[in-house]
């Protein structure tokens, strides 16, 4: 297991950093992906907190308990948050009309 974590960690850091670059750069993501300094800074922001946390916390049980609580909060918090944000974006893009009817609904989308 330790070898698996050690071998997969750089890949996870790279993917998470590229996702953050895309998130923060927005429309300029292609240009930001080509900037080596920006990508290295994002990779450092992703890679260093777990390493620092592991260095500060010597008790493995406490570390696993903390990670379990954080994962639970992420799993229960992000899906509803993304749903609400998606609904807001849809309303902003398509207006405040009924979003639950389409032309394929039985009434033809007319209400």
C-alpha positions, 0 to 999 in steps of 0.5 A: 500500500505504501508503494501505491500511495507513493507512486500515485501521489504525483499523478493525483497532484498533477491532475488536481493542479491542472484542474485548479489552473482551469478553475482559476484561469477561466477563459484563459486556461489554455494560456495558463496551462502553458505557463510553467511558473503558474503550473508549478505554483499550483502543484506546490499548493496541491502537494505541500499541504498533505506533506506538511500535515503528515509531518505535523501529525504523528498519530496515524489514527488521528490522521485517519479520523480527520481524513474520514471526517473531511471526506464525509463533509466533502461527500455530503456538502459538494453535491448539493452545493454544485446542484444549487450553483448549477440551477443558478447558472441555468436561471442566469443563462436561460431566464427564470422560466420553468426549467422542468418542462421541455418540448418533450413533456406530455403538455408540449412544454406549454404551461 
